[in-house]
Amino acid sequence: MDLNDLRILITVLSFIVFAGIVYWAYSGRQRARFEEASRLPFADSDLPGDSASPAKKNNAGDRP
């Protein structure tokens, strides 16, 4: 086995791993989990101007 055979083997194995990851990501069993994760950025309640923000509640008593 020379260096080129090793390179070919690593390339083929890398492609198989890549294809496995793509199959896993697009499988139906993962859909609900990924949809929930896609909504996480919009579920943040610490946005500027939000009166229910815990940071504002904590700092409100510190002001004169």
Sequence and secondary structure as in RCSB ss.txt:
>XXXX:A:sequence
MDLNDLRILITVLSFIVFAGIVYWAYSGRQRARFEEASRLPFADSDLPGDSASPAKKNNAGDRP
>XXXX:A:secstr
  HHHHHHHHHHHHHHHHHHHHHHHHSGGGHHHHHHHHTGGGG S  TT TT HHHHHHHTT  
